[in-house]
Amino acid sequence: MRSLLSPYTQTQRRRANWTQLVPQVTFVLFLCRATRNRVGIEGIAEQAVAAYPKSFYTVVDRKKIPDLSLIALTLGQAKRKDWGFVAGDWFRGCRLTRKGLQFARDVKRCVEGRRKT
């Protein structure tokens, strides 16, 4: 069975560091206030590039733009049973699960704790 993903997207999937990207996209959803309402991929991408400028972009014609395919792959990974941080999909938008919300709040507390010291 042939994959519907482009060769570029397949390469991203193999090279992605999920242990770094999944927590980052979970915190991005928290920053987007995606706790009860779903947020579209464009809103997530905009916030992801602002929060983590080195992780979620690609270069096209010497311009940095949000990498929607990497964000979609990361959201898909975050939905998997072993993570369980995200609910939703590409078309309707995504939101945090209870587990994802708890994780994002813990990250926020850690970030705030570092700023105070």
Phi and psi in degrees as GROMACS dihedral restraints (atoms count N, CA, C in turn):
[ dihedral_restraints ]
;  ai    aj    ak    al  type     phi  dphi    fc
    3     4     5     6     1   -78.2    20    10
    4     5     6     7     1   143.9    20    10
    6     7     8     9     1   -80.2    20    10
    7     8     9    10     1   143.2    20    10
    9    10    11    12     1   -84.7    20    10
   10    11    12    13     1    -7.8    20    10
   12    13    14    15     1   -79.6    20    10
   13    14    15    16     1   145.4    20    10
   15    16    17    18     1   -68.9    20    10
   16    17    18    19     1   159.2    20    10
   18    19    20    21     1   -57.4    20    10
   19    20    21    22     1   -36.3    20    10
   21    22    23    24     1   -61.9    20    10
   22    23    24    25     1   -45.0    20    10
   24    25    26    27     1   -67.7    20    10
   25    26    27    28     1   -37.8    20    10
   27    28    29    30     1   -63.3    20    10
   28    29    30    31     1   -39.1    20    10
   30    31    32    33     1   -65.4    20    10
   31    32    33    34     1   -41.2    20    10
   33    34    35    36     1   -60.5    20    10
   34    35    36    37     1   -42.8    20    10
   36    37    38    39     1   -61.2    20    10
   37    38    39    40     1   -40.8    20    10
   39    40    41    42     1   -71.2    20    10
   40    41    42    43     1   -35.1    20    10
   42    43    44    45     1   -93.6    20    10
   43    44    45    46     1    -8.5    20    10
   45    46    47    48     1   -68.4    20    10
   46    47    48    49     1   143.9    20    10
   48    49    50    51     1   -98.4    20    10
   49    50    51    52     1    86.2    20    10
   51    52    53    54     1   -62.8    20    10
   52    53    54    55     1   -32.3    20    10
   54    55    56    57     1   -65.7    20    10
   55    56    57    58     1   -19.5    20    10
   57    58    59    60     1   -97.0    20    10
   58    59    60    61     1   -44.3    20    10
   60    61    62    63     1   -72.2    20    10
   61    62    63    64     1   -38.8    20    10
   63    64    65    66     1   -63.6    20    10
   64    65    66    67     1   -47.6    20    10
   66    67    68    69     1   -61.3    20    10
   67    68    69    70     1   -36.1    20    10
   69    70    71    72     1   -64.7    20    10
   70    71    72    73     1   -46.5    20    10
   72    73    74    75     1   -69.4    20    10
   73    74    75    76     1   -28.6    20    10
   75    76    77    78     1   -65.2    20    10
   76    77    78    79     1   -44.4    20    10
   78    79    80    81     1   -67.1    20    10
   79    80    81    82     1   -34.2    20    10
   81    82    83    84     1   -62.6    20    10
   82    83    84    85     1   -42.3    20    10
   84    85    86    87     1   -62.0    20    10
   85    86    87    88     1   -37.4    20    10
   87    88    89    90     1   -63.0    20    10
   88    89    90    91     1   -43.0    20    10
   90    91    92    93     1   -64.7    20    10
   91    92    93    94     1   -29.6    20    10
   93    94    95    96     1   -81.0    20    10
   94    95    96    97     1    -0.7    20    10
   96    97    98    99     1    60.2    20    10
   97    98    99   100     1    42.8    20    10
   99   100   101   102     1   -93.9    20    10
  100   101   102   103     1    53.7    20    10
  102   103   104   105     1   -92.9    20    10
  103   104   105   106     1   -41.3    20    10
  105   106   107   108     1  -113.0    20    10
  106   107   108   109     1   -39.2    20    10
  108   109   110   111     1   -98.3    20    10
  109   110   111   112     1   149.7    20    10
  111   112   113   114     1   -82.8    20    10
  112   113   114   115     1   149.0    20    10
  114   115   116   117     1  -118.7    20    10
  115   116   117   118     1   137.4    20    10
  117   118   119   120     1   -73.0    20    10
  118   119   120   121     1   163.8    20    10
  120   121   122   123     1   -61.8    20    10
  121   122   123   124     1   -33.8    20    10
  123   124   125   126     1   -66.5    20    10
  124   125   126   127     1   -41.9    20    10
  126   127   128   129     1   -64.5    20    10
  127   128   129   130     1   -40.6    20    10
  129   130   131   132     1   -64.2    20    10
  130   131   132   133     1   -43.4    20    10
  132   133   134   135     1   -63.0    20    10
  133   134   135   136     1   -43.0    20    10
  135   136   137   138     1   -61.2    20    10
  136   137   138   139     1   -45.9    20    10
  138   139   140   141     1   -70.0    20    10
  139   140   141   142     1   -35.6    20    10
  141   142   143   144     1   -64.4    20    10
  142   143   144   145     1   -42.7    20    10
  144   145   146   147     1   -68.3    20    10
  145   146   147   148     1   -34.5    20    10
  147   148   149   150     1   -70.2    20    10
  148   149   150   151     1   -41.1    20    10
  150   151   152   153     1   -80.5    20    10
  151   152   153   154     1   -38.3    20    10
  153   154   155   156     1  -130.7    20    10
  154   155   156   157     1    76.2    20    10
  156   157   158   159     1   -64.2    20    10
  157   158   159   160     1   -22.0    20    10
  159   160   161   162     1   -90.1    20    10
  160   161   162   163     1   -10.3    20    10
  162   163   164   165     1  -101.2    20    10
  163   164   165   166     1   -40.0    20    10
  165   166   167   168     1  -115.7    20    10
  166   167   168   169     1    42.4    20    10
  168   169   170   171     1  -133.0    20    10
  169   170   171   172     1   164.0    20    10
  171   172   173   174     1  -135.8    20    10
  172   173   174   175     1   164.3    20    10
  174   175   176   177     1  -109.9    20    10
  175   176   177   178     1   124.4    20    10
  177   178   179   180     1  -130.5    20    10
  178   179   180   181     1   123.2    20    10
  180   181   182   183     1    52.1    20    10
  181   182   183   184     1    44.5    20    10
  183   184   185   186     1    61.4    20    10
  184   185   186   187     1    21.5    20    10
  186   187   188   189     1  -119.1    20    10
  187   188   189   190     1   138.5    20    10
  189   190   191   192     1   -82.8    20    10
  190   191   192   193     1   126.1    20    10
  192   193   194   195     1  -131.3    20    10
  193   194   195   196     1   155.3    20    10
  195   196   197   198     1   -61.2    20    10
  196   197   198   199     1   136.8    20    10
  198   199   200   201     1   -91.8    20    10
  199   200   201   202     1    90.9    20    10
  201   202   203   204     1   -62.7    20    10
  202   203   204   205     1   -35.3    20    10
  204   205   206   207     1   -67.4    20    10
  205   206   207   208     1   -40.8    20    10
  207   208   209   210     1   -66.2    20    10
  208   209   210   211     1   -38.8    20    10
  210   211   212   213     1   -65.6    20    10
  211   212   213   214     1   -42.6    20    10
  213   214   215   216     1   -63.8    20    10
  214   215   216   217     1   -41.8    20    10
  216   217   218   219     1   -63.6    20    10
  217   218   219   220     1   -39.9    20    10
  219   220   221   222     1   -67.7    20    10
  220   221   222   223     1   -40.7    20    10
  222   223   224   225     1   -62.6    20    10
  223   224   225   226     1   -40.2    20    10
  225   226   227   228     1   -62.6    20    10
  226   227   228   229     1   -40.0    20    10
  228   229   230   231     1   -66.7    20    10
  229   230   231   232     1   -40.3    20    10
  231   232   233   234     1   -67.3    20    10
  232   233   234   235     1   -21.9    20    10
  234   235   236   237     1   -79.4    20    10
  235   236   237   238     1   -20.9    20    10
  237   238   239   240     1   -59.2    20    10
  238   239   240   241     1   155.8    20    10
  240   241   242   243     1   -58.0    20    10
  241   242   243   244     1   -36.2    20    10
  243   244   245   246     1   -70.4    20    10
  244   245   246   247     1   -24.9    20    10
  246   247   248   249     1   -98.0    20    10
  247   248   249   250     1   -62.3    20    10
  249   250   251   252     1    68.4    20    10
  250   251   252   253     1    29.9    20    10
  252   253   254   255     1   -91.9    20    10
  253   254   255   256     1   -20.9    20    10
  255   256   257   258     1  -129.1    20    10
  256   257   258   259     1   145.3    20    10
  258   259   260   261     1  -126.5    20    10
  259   260   261   262     1   152.4    20    10
  261   262   263   264     1   113.8    20    10
  262   263   264   265     1  -168.8    20    10
  264   265   266   267     1  -152.4    20    10
  265   266   267   268     1  -178.2    20    10
  267   268   269   270     1   -61.6    20    10
  268   269   270   271     1   -39.6    20    10
  270   271   272   273     1   -80.4    20    10
  271   272   273   274     1   -45.4    20    10
  273   274   275   276     1   -91.6    20    10
  274   275   276   277     1   -13.1    20    10
  276   277   278   279     1   102.0    20    10
  277   278   279   280     1   172.1    20    10
  279   280   281   282     1  -125.2    20    10
  280   281   282   283     1   157.4    20    10
  282   283   284   285     1  -146.2    20    10
  283   284   285   286     1   167.1    20    10
  285   286   287   288     1   -82.5    20    10
  286   287   288   289     1   145.3    20    10
  288   289   290   291     1   -84.0    20    10
  289   290   291   292     1   176.3    20    10
  291   292   293   294     1   -60.5    20    10
  292   293   294   295     1   -42.1    20    10
  294   295   296   297     1   -62.8    20    10
  295   296   297   298     1   -42.6    20    10
  297   298   299   300     1   -66.0    20    10
  298   299   300   301     1   -39.6    20    10
  300   301   302   303     1   -64.9    20    10
  301   302   303   304     1   -42.8    20    10
  303   304   305   306     1   -62.3    20    10
  304   305   306   307     1   -42.7    20    10
  306   307   308   309     1   -62.6    20    10
  307   308   309   310     1   -46.3    20    10
  309   310   311   312     1   -63.4    20    10
  310   311   312   313     1   -37.5    20    10
  312   313   314   315     1   -65.6    20    10
  313   314   315   316     1   -38.2    20    10
  315   316   317   318     1   -63.7    20    10
  316   317   318   319     1   -40.8    20    10
  318   319   320   321     1   -63.1    20    10
  319   320   321   322     1   -42.9    20    10
  321   322   323   324     1   -61.1    20    10
  322   323   324   325     1   -42.6    20    10
  324   325   326   327     1   -62.1    20    10
  325   326   327   328     1   -40.5    20    10
  327   328   329   330     1   -64.5    20    10
  328   329   330   331     1   -42.8    20    10
  330   331   332   333     1   -64.9    20    10
  331   332   333   334     1   -43.6    20    10
  333   334   335   336     1   -65.8    20    10
  334   335   336   337     1   -36.4    20    10
  336   337   338   339     1   -64.2    20    10
  337   338   339   340     1   -37.2    20    10
  339   340   341   342     1   -68.5    20    10
  340   341   342   343     1   -35.6    20    10
  342   343   344   345     1   -68.9    20    10
  343   344   345   346     1   -31.2    20    10
  345   346   347   348     1   -73.0    20    10
  346   347   348   349     1   -28.3    20    10
